[in-house]
Amino acid sequence: MDRDLNEAQEMDSICTDEWCVAIERNIDDLHNEIYMISEPRFSDASDSQKIRDLRNRLHDLYERYKGVKENVVTK
């Protein structure tokens, strides 16, 4: 998905309505999967950090997607 977003930033023709809908669905699915992960009390700090990193990475990915989508809408 990172690669797709990078390509879309460079080529406006990739970011079609269908592409945007597909990316939104993928991001929603990832969001649901990552936030369904519960952190057991007995897990060590590295496990909790990995989950936090995934959540932060997904947030950053969504912000990049919004930037690509806004560029297409304004053009």
N, C-alpha and C positions, 0 to 999 in steps of 0.2 A: 504494500500500500504506500509506503514511503516513496518507492520508485515511481509509482503512478502519479503521485502528487507532484514530484519533481518534474516529471515529463509534462504534466498539465500546466505547470507554471511557465514552461518554455513554449508550449504549443497550444494556442487557444482553441484550435479545432478539436482537440481531445476532450475538452471540458464541455461536453454537450449536456443537454438536460438528462439524457439517459445515464451518462457517466456520473453526473452529480447525484442522481437518485441512488445509483448503485453504491457510490462511496458513502453516502449517508447511511444506507442500510448496513454496510460493513462496519462503519464506525459504531452504529447503534448496537450491532451484535457484539462487537468487541467490548463495548462499554458494559453491556449486560453480563458478559462472561467474566470480565475482570472484577466487577463490583459484586458478583455473586460469591467470589472467593472469600471465605471467612478465615480469619486469622485465629488459629487455635491458641489457647492460653499457653500451651507448652511449647510453642514454636520459638525458635531463637530469633534474635534481632535481625539476622540476615534474611530470613524468610519474610518478615514484615517489611523490610526495606525493599526487597524485590517486588512485592505487591505494590508498595507506594511508588516505586520507579515505573512500573507498568501503568499505573493510573496517571502519573505525570506525563509519561510518554504519549498516552492516548489523548490527554488534554492538549499537548503540543501539536499532535497530529491533527486534531480537530481545528485548532487555531490556524494551522497552515491551510487546511481545506477551505476554511471560511475565506481566507485571503485569496485563494485561487478562484473561488466561486464569485466573490465580489468583483474581481478583475474582469471576469467574463460578463457579469451583469452590467457593469458600467461601460463596456466597450460596445 
